[in-house]
Amino acid sequence: MTAQTLQPAMLPSARAGQATAIEQSRAVAEVHGAIVVAQQVPRDITRAVADMYRSCGQKSLAEKAFFRYSRGGSQISGPSVQLARELARCFGNMQHGLIELSRGDANGQSEMQAFAWDVQTNTRTSTTFIVEHVRDTRNGTTVLTDQRDIYENNANMGARRLREMIFGVLPGWFTEDAIAACYKTLTDDVAEGTLAERIAMAIDGFGTMGVLAGQLEQKLGAPQSKWTAYDLAQLTVIYRSLKRGEVRVEDEFPAARAATVTAAEITSQPSGVGAPAAGTNGSAEPVAPRAPASPQPPAGQAPGKSQAASDAPGTAKDALVADLWKLATTKLGFTKDDRAEWRKGCEQLIGRKLVGGTTGNLTIDEAMWLGETLQPLAGRAEYVALLAESAAAAPDAQ
């Protein structure tokens, strides 16, 4: 009997299967073919620019062309990955992609690579990065274990790197022209309807999120009467970002009013006979806004009867009063049949009776203070609790 020597079996990772070898050969041939085609059929810049303007002229792309998110207390904005991919298509002879190199469920992270390659000029940018299998939420960090959650988290994190890789290859002028074209599309869309109608629609849209018209005026630095089509285009970007969850309402519209637009400017109230307009010193240079005669009390505490008002009762214009009523109906659950209850609540919070039985008797400071105090409330229950707290703190309740 002839002795046979047993040979150790090859480990699966030590040999390449036929399918792997074929895939490797195909990838090499694909790269070579892309280079050959790019050299034989170079891009036509004139056609690329025309394609770019045609794409950016579409409202559906323009509305997705920008992103916003909060970081370090400020809002970061810029062109989105959707715009980057479309520009790469228009520019031509470009390849880009996102690759998951490895996934370690044991250590809870994935290794990813994003790249963009201009095949014609052989310009390539790439980045390799680690994505932790976690999701940051308002309540802390959540560890992801579901495979779909991990995939979506990897795709979301990778899209940001892919966007930068594409814009790193595209010419700067091409990107800048595309951004300008998208903004023009947004402003032209505003021009299709009357400006006043679109302003009203914007205010109503943000109102469903609990954002008041006064906050929008503060954001844009101008009263409604002076908003332009470009201002509405900016609001469109903010609105879309809020709907997508990229930013929060409290980040974009903080409760504190520290803007350079004064109450007099917002309500078209004159600063004084013969005096320069509010917010100016008679020249084009802005100055600090007028401070109230006495500081406003903390939220939940009424101004009090002894507080010196900086304006007279009845000076709160219709816009401010309407903002308060919209807040009452959209966030606090009031209806038109509850106007008397609403007025009594306002009287309790500001610490005085409203002459004529209407909130139109409010002062500017009172109206603005009410808006800032009630804006953070989540519903009717918190409003009732605020009234109870105010009643307990009233002097005659001591």
C-alpha positions in Angstrom: 0.0 0.0 0.0 1.5 3.3 -1.1 1.6 5.9 1.6 0.0 9.2 0.7 0.9 12.6 2.1 -2.1 14.6 3.2 -1.9 18.2 1.9 -3.5 20.9 4.1 -6.7 22.3 2.6 -6.6 25.9 1.4 -8.5 28.4 3.5 -11.4 30.1 1.7 -9.8 33.4 2.1 -6.5 32.1 0.6 -7.9 31.4 -2.9 -9.9 33.6 -5.3 -13.0 32.1 -6.7 -13.8 32.2 -10.4 -16.5 34.8 -9.9 -14.0 37.0 -8.0 -11.4 36.7 -10.7 -14.0 37.6 -13.3 -15.1 40.6 -11.4 -11.5 41.8 -11.0 -10.9 41.5 -14.7 -14.2 43.3 -15.5 -13.3 46.2 -13.2 -9.9 46.6 -14.8 -11.5 46.5 -18.3 -14.2 49.0 -17.3 -11.7 51.5 -16.0 -9.6 51.2 -19.1 -12.7 51.5 -21.3 -13.8 54.7 -19.5 -10.4 56.3 -20.1 -10.4 55.4 -23.8 -14.0 56.7 -24.3 -13.2 60.0 -22.5 -10.2 60.6 -24.7 -12.1 59.7 -27.9 -15.2 61.7 -27.0 -14.1 64.6 -24.8 -16.7 66.7 -23.1 -18.3 69.7 -24.8 -18.1 72.5 -22.2 -20.8 74.5 -24.1 -23.2 71.6 -24.0 -22.3 70.9 -20.3 -23.1 74.4 -19.3 -26.4 74.3 -21.3 -27.3 71.0 -19.6 -26.5 72.6 -16.2 -28.7 75.6 -16.7 -31.5 73.4 -18.0 -31.4 71.2 -14.9 -31.0 74.0 -12.5 -34.1 75.7 -14.1 -36.3 72.8 -12.8 -38.1 73.7 -9.6 -37.9 70.1 -8.3 -34.1 70.3 -8.3 -33.8 73.9 -7.1 -35.8 73.1 -4.0 -33.4 70.2 -3.1 -30.3 72.0 -4.2 -29.4 73.4 -0.7 -29.1 72.0 2.8 -29.0 73.5 6.3 -28.0 72.1 9.7 -27.1 73.3 13.1 -23.6 73.1 14.5 -22.0 74.9 17.4 -25.0 77.2 17.8 -24.9 78.4 14.1 -26.6 77.2 10.9 -24.4 75.7 8.2 -25.7 75.8 4.6 -24.5 75.0 1.2 -25.2 73.0 -2.0 -26.6 69.5 -1.4 -25.5 66.1 -2.6 -28.5 66.0 -5.0 -27.1 69.1 -6.8 -23.6 67.6 -6.8 -24.7 64.4 -8.5 -26.7 66.3 -11.1 -23.8 68.6 -11.9 -21.5 65.6 -12.3 -23.9 64.1 -14.8 -24.1 67.4 -16.7 -20.3 67.9 -16.7 -19.8 64.4 -18.3 -16.9 62.0 -18.3 -17.1 61.7 -14.5 -17.4 58.8 -12.2 -18.3 59.0 -8.5 -19.5 56.6 -5.9 -19.7 55.5 -2.3 -18.2 52.1 -1.3 -18.6 50.2 2.0 -15.1 48.6 2.4 -16.0 46.6 5.5 -18.5 46.4 8.2 -17.6 45.3 11.7 -20.7 44.4 13.7 -18.5 43.3 16.6 -16.9 46.7 17.1 -19.9 48.7 15.8 -18.4 50.5 12.9 -18.1 50.5 9.1 -15.2 51.5 6.9 -16.4 53.6 3.9 -14.8 55.3 0.9 -16.2 58.1 -1.2 -14.6 59.1 -4.5 -15.1 61.3 -7.5 -13.0 60.9 -10.7 -12.8 63.1 -13.8 -11.9 60.4 -16.3 -10.9 62.9 -19.0 -8.4 64.9 -17.0 -7.5 62.0 -14.6 -8.4 64.2 -11.6 -9.5 62.1 -8.7 -10.4 62.9 -5.1 -11.2 60.2 -2.5 -11.6 59.8 1.2 -11.7 56.8 3.5 -13.5 57.2 6.8 -15.1 55.3 9.7 -18.8 55.5 10.4 -19.8 54.5 13.9 -23.1 52.4 14.2 -24.7 55.0 16.4 -27.3 57.8 15.9 -27.2 61.1 17.8 -30.6 62.1 19.1 -31.9 64.9 21.4 -32.1 62.2 24.2 -28.5 61.1 23.7 -26.7 58.5 21.5 -28.5 55.4 20.3 -26.6 52.3 19.3 -27.8 50.8 15.9 -28.2 47.1 15.6 -30.8 46.7 12.9 -29.2 46.2 9.5 -31.5 48.6 7.7 -30.7 51.3 10.3 -27.0 50.7 9.9 -27.3 50.9 6.1 -29.3 54.1 6.2 -26.8 55.7 8.6 -23.9 54.7 6.5 -25.6 56.1 3.3 -26.4 59.4 5.1 -22.9 59.9 6.5 -21.4 58.8 3.1 -23.5 61.3 1.1 -21.8 64.2 2.9 -18.3 63.0 1.9 -19.4 62.2 -1.6 -20.8 65.7 -2.0 -17.4 67.2 -1.1 -15.5 64.8 -3.4 -17.7 65.8 -6.4 -17.3 69.5 -5.7 -13.6 68.9 -5.2 -13.4 67.8 -8.9 -15.9 70.1 -10.6 -14.6 73.5 -11.6 -15.5 76.2 -9.1 -17.1 78.5 -11.7 -19.3 75.6 -12.8 -20.6 75.1 -9.3 -21.1 78.8 -8.5 -23.1 79.3 -11.7 -25.3 76.3 -10.8 -26.0 77.7 -7.3 -26.9 81.1 -8.8 -29.2 79.4 -11.4 -31.0 77.4 -8.6 -31.6 80.6 -6.6 -32.9 82.3 -9.7 -35.3 79.4 -10.3 -36.6 79.8 -6.7 -37.1 83.6 -7.1 -38.7 83.3 -10.6 -41.1 80.8 -9.0 -42.1 83.5 -6.5 -42.6 85.9 -9.4 -45.2 83.6 -11.0 -47.7 84.7 -8.3 -48.0 88.1 -6.8 -45.4 88.8 -4.1 -48.1 89.6 -1.5 -49.8 86.2 -2.1 -46.5 84.3 -1.8 -45.6 86.2 1.4 -49.0 85.2 2.9 -48.4 81.6 1.8 -45.0 81.6 3.4 -46.3 83.0 6.7 -49.1 80.4 6.7 -46.7 77.6 6.0 -44.3 78.5 8.8 -47.3 79.1 11.0 -48.1 75.4 10.9 -44.7 74.9 12.5 -45.4 77.4 15.2 -43.2 80.1 13.7 -44.7 83.6 13.9 -44.5 86.3 11.2 -42.4 88.5 13.6 -39.8 85.7 13.8 -39.6 85.6 10.1 -39.1 89.3 9.9 -36.4 89.1 12.5 -34.7 86.3 10.5 -34.7 88.3 7.3 -34.0 91.6 8.9 -36.9 93.4 7.3 -40.6 93.8 7.7 -43.0 91.9 5.5 -43.7 95.0 3.4 -40.0 95.0 2.3 -39.5 91.3 1.6 -38.2 90.5 -1.9 -38.4 87.4 -4.1 -34.8 86.6 -2.9 -36.0 86.7 0.7 -38.8 84.2 -0.1 -36.2 82.0 -1.8 -34.2 81.9 1.4 -37.3 81.1 3.4 -38.0 78.2 1.0 -34.6 76.7 1.7 -35.2 77.0 5.4 -38.7 75.6 5.2 -37.5 72.5 3.2 -34.6 72.0 5.7 -37.1 72.1 8.6 -39.4 69.6 6.8 -36.5 67.2 6.1 -35.4 67.5 9.8 -32.0 68.9 9.0 -32.5 71.8 11.5 -35.0 72.5 14.3 -37.4 75.4 14.7 -35.7 76.5 17.9 -32.3 76.6 16.1 -33.5 78.7 13.2 -35.9 80.9 15.2 -34.6 81.4 18.8 -37.1 82.9 21.3 -34.8 85.7 22.2 -35.3 88.8 20.1 -31.8 90.2 19.5 -32.2 91.3 15.8 -31.4 94.7 14.5 -35.0 95.1 13.3 -36.8 97.0 16.0 -40.5 96.7 16.9 -41.1 100.1 15.4 -39.7 98.9 12.0 -41.7 95.7 12.0 -45.0 97.4 12.7 -44.1 100.5 10.6 -44.4 102.6 13.7 -42.5 105.9 13.3 -39.6 106.5 15.7 -40.5 110.2 16.2 -41.4 113.3 14.3 -38.4 114.7 12.5 -36.2 111.8 13.9 -34.2 109.4 11.7 -35.7 106.0 11.1 -35.4 103.4 13.8 -32.2 101.4 13.6 -30.2 104.2 12.0 -28.4 107.3 13.1 -29.4 109.4 10.0 -26.8 107.7 7.9 -26.6 104.3 6.2 -24.7 102.8 9.3 -26.9 100.6 11.5 -26.9 101.2 15.2 -28.1 99.0 18.1 -31.9 98.6 18.5 -33.7 100.7 21.0 -33.8 98.9 24.4 -37.1 98.8 26.3 -37.6 101.3 29.1 -37.4 98.4 31.6 -36.3 94.8 31.2 -38.9 92.2 30.4 -39.5 89.6 33.2 -38.5 85.9 32.8 -40.8 83.6 30.9 -43.8 82.7 33.0 -43.7 85.9 35.0 -46.0 88.8 34.1 -44.6 92.3 33.5 -46.6 93.6 36.4 -48.5 96.8 36.8 -45.5 98.7 38.2 -43.4 98.1 35.1 -42.9 101.2 33.0 -44.1 100.5 29.4 -41.9 101.8 26.6 -45.1 102.6 24.5 -48.7 103.4 25.1 -51.6 100.9 25.2 -53.1 100.3 21.8 -49.8 100.7 19.9 -49.5 96.9 19.1 -50.4 96.9 15.4 -52.6 94.4 13.7 -49.6 92.2 12.6 -48.4 91.6 16.2 -52.0 90.9 17.5 -52.6 88.6 14.5 -49.3 86.7 15.3 -50.5 86.2 18.9 -53.9 84.8 17.8 -52.3 82.5 15.2 -50.0 81.2 18.0 -53.1 80.7 20.2 -54.9 78.7 17.5 -52.0 76.7 16.1 -50.2 75.8 19.3 -52.5 76.3 22.2 -55.8 74.9 20.7 -57.9 78.1 20.8 -60.8 78.6 18.4 -62.8 81.6 17.4 -65.3 80.9 20.1 -62.5 81.2 22.7 -61.6 84.8 22.1 -62.9 86.0 25.5 -60.9 83.3 27.3 -57.9 84.2 25.3 -58.2 87.9 26.2 -58.6 87.1 29.9 -55.5 84.9 29.8 -53.5 87.8 28.2 -54.8 90.2 30.8 -53.7 87.8 33.6 -50.2 87.4 32.1 -49.5 91.1 31.6 -51.1 92.2 34.8 -53.7 94.7 33.6 -57.1 95.0 32.1 -57.3 95.6 28.4 -59.4 98.6 27.6 -62.2 97.9 25.2 -62.1 94.2 25.9 -59.7 93.4 23.0 -56.1 92.4 22.6 -55.8 95.3 20.2 -55.2 97.4 23.4 -51.8 95.7 24.0 -48.6 97.7 23.9 -45.8 96.7 21.5 -43.7 95.5 24.5 -46.6 93.5 25.9 -47.4 91.8 22.6 -43.8 90.9 22.0 -43.4 89.6 25.5 -46.5 87.5 25.2 -45.2 86.0 21.9 -41.8 85.2 23.5 -43.4 83.7 26.6 -46.0 81.6 24.8 -44.0 80.4 21.9 -42.1 77.6 23.7 -45.3 76.1 25.1 -46.2 72.7 23.6 -50.0 72.9 24.1 -53.0 73.9 26.1 -51.9 72.0 29.2 -48.7 74.0 29.5 -50.7 77.2 28.9 -53.0 76.4 31.7 -50.0 75.6 34.0 -48.5 78.9 33.0 -51.7 80.7 34.0 -51.8 78.9 37.3 -48.2 79.9 38.0 -48.9 83.5 37.1 -52.0 83.5 39.4 -49.9 82.1 42.3 -47.2 84.8 41.8 -49.7 87.7 41.6 -49.4 90.2 44.4 -53.0 89.8 45.6 -52.4 86.0 45.8 -49.7 86.3 48.4 
